[in-house]
Structure formats: structure tokens, C-alpha cells
Amino acid sequence: MDYRFLGTIFAAWPFEADLEEYGMVTMRWVTGAVMLACTGALVACGGGADKTPGAAAATPTPSGTPSGTVGTPSAVATDPLLSGKREVTIVRVQGSGSELELSGRLEEGGDTGGRVLFVPMPIGGDRYVIKAFGTKDGHPANDDPSCWQVNGLDIEPELTIEAAVCDEDNPIQRFTIVTKGDGSYAIGSETRTLQHAAGNGLILKEAGDAAPSSTFRFVDKGPADRQPVN
């Protein structure tokens, strides 16, 4: 701050006057003059010599909110039965309550000693590779999975599901599983859905625009922690 102007103020003031009469008035007058000078020379009084004249003031960012980011809703929780981390048994809702079993072919309650524990492994969207295991009885073969696969030898329009060596890159091992909202699921492959046909058991059939006639309930049987045979 340039204090030279204060000398000019004091030089012009009649100090020979009675200080008792003018003392307090003088101090108020000088104080007012200094404040007025500071108002006109704000940069000098405010100590802002390091600021660039005309620079725009920065807009503060609200605490806890990174600048330029937009909040997004939390991701929807994954169905644990479709996470690939749980083994399930599968029962057709419209059936007798028998569990699905995979031996040579997927069927209901065949009691043929096939595999009845399944792990839907997500591969993107609503598509899954469905692994099949035997019961946990310590037999190593039961811990080595087979997978569902569309039987390529079948003739349209009715296709069956067979057991095969797992290969998630094989398109005929990719199945859709869609939650129906009532605790049940629809299972399909491409444009076909898994349905029960009298006299032919479980088949993959074109459903068109109709709702699937068969839906399935998954029953949690514990963690998918098998150690397959190497």
C-alpha cells in the first residue's frame, strides 16, 4: 500500500486548532479517509498482488462430489442361484416334484444314477453354461462336471438335452435362464424353451409368442466348491 497520501491528509489538516475540540473528530476523519482510499484501491489493501486482474473466481466443488462426475444408481444385486457359486437341484413347477436328472439325457426323476446337482455359470446377459455334478459322496468322478448340450442328432422341431464335456465356447451349450418373478425360471436355447411333452419328456421347442408351458424352481444345495479331477 502507498501511504504517501496520508502525509498529504495530515499536512492539510489545521493541527494548530485545539486538540481537545478537534482530537476525536480528527481521528474519525482520518479513519474514514483511509477506508475510502482502501475501497478505491482494493487490490493494494487486500494483499491480492499475486492475483491476475480480470481472472474469474474459481467455483468450489461441493464436498464429497468429484468435479465433472454424475452419480449412478447402485448395480442391481445378482441372483445368488445364478451366480455360478451355488449348486441347485431343478424341479419343474408343473410336474410331480421330481428333480431333473442328467445321465445320457436330461429328464425328470429317471432314478438312473445320473447327475442331479447343477451350477448355472453366467457367461453374459441371461446366458449360462449349466454344469452337472453327482452327489457329494467322495467319488472323484462326481466332482468332475458334465454340461448340458443340445442334442445335435435330434430332428426339429423337438430337441432334447444331453450330457457333454464342458465347452462354454460351444453355442449349443449356451442356455438362457430368465427369472419369471414368482421364484421360478424359464430355461431355453436360442428361440426354444424347455418344455414337457407327454410321451417325450423334456424337450426344447419353439414357443412363439406364447408363455412357456413349463417353468422351473431352483433349490439351493450349498456352495459350488467342487475340486474336479485333473
MOLINDA-V817894 format. One record per pair of residues at least 6 apart in sequence whose C-alpha atoms are under 7 Angstrom apart, sorted by sequence separation. I is the first residue (numbers start at 1). J is the second residue. If there is no record, write none. Layout:
BEGIN
i->{I:I}
j->{J:J}
END
This chain:
BEGIN
i->{43:61:91:100:101:122:136:154:168:179:180:187:188:196:197:38:91:100:101:121:122:135:178:179:187:195:196:91:100:101:120:121:134:151:177:178:194:195:90:91:99:100:101:120:121:133:134:150:151:177:178:194:195:89:90:98:99:120:133:150:151:177:194:195:98:103:119:120:133:150:151:176:177:193:194:102:103:118:119:133:149:150:175:176:192:193:101:102:118:119:132:133:148:149:175:176:192:193:101:102:118:131:132:148:149:175:192:193:101:117:118:131:132:148:149:174:191:192:100:116:117:131:147:148:188:99:115:116:117:130:131:146:147:115:116:117:130:146:147:195:196:115:146:147:193:195:114:146:194:150:149:150:149:148:89:89:88:89:186:87:88:185:186:87:88:184:185:87:184:185:86:184:183:84:84:84:82:83:84:82:83:129:82:160:1:160:1:129:159:160:129:158:159:128:129:158:159:127:128:158:127:128:157:127:126:127:126:126:106:105:106:105:104:105:104:103:102:143:143:144:143:144:143:140:107:107:94:92:93:92:93:92:93:91:92:90:91:90:91:90:89:90:88:89:88:89:88:89:87:88:86:87:87:86:87:86:87:85:86:81:85}
j->{49:67:97:106:107:128:142:160:174:185:186:193:194:202:203:45:98:107:108:128:129:142:185:186:194:202:203:99:108:109:128:129:142:159:185:186:202:203:99:100:108:109:110:129:130:142:143:159:160:186:187:203:204:99:100:108:109:130:143:160:161:187:204:205:109:114:130:131:144:161:162:187:188:204:205:114:115:130:131:145:161:162:187:188:204:205:114:115:131:132:145:146:161:162:188:189:205:206:115:116:132:145:146:162:163:189:206:207:116:132:133:146:147:163:164:189:206:207:116:132:133:147:163:164:204:116:132:133:134:147:148:163:164:133:134:135:148:164:165:213:214:134:165:166:212:214:134:166:214:172:172:173:173:173:116:117:117:118:215:117:118:215:216:118:119:215:216:119:216:217:119:217:217:119:120:121:120:121:122:121:122:168:122:202:44:203:45:173:203:204:174:203:204:174:175:204:205:174:175:205:175:176:205:176:176:177:177:178:161:161:162:162:162:163:163:163:163:226:227:228:228:229:229:229:201:202:214:214:215:215:216:216:217:216:217:216:217:217:218:218:218:219:218:219:219:220:220:221:220:221:220:221:222:222:223:223:224:223:224:220:224}
END
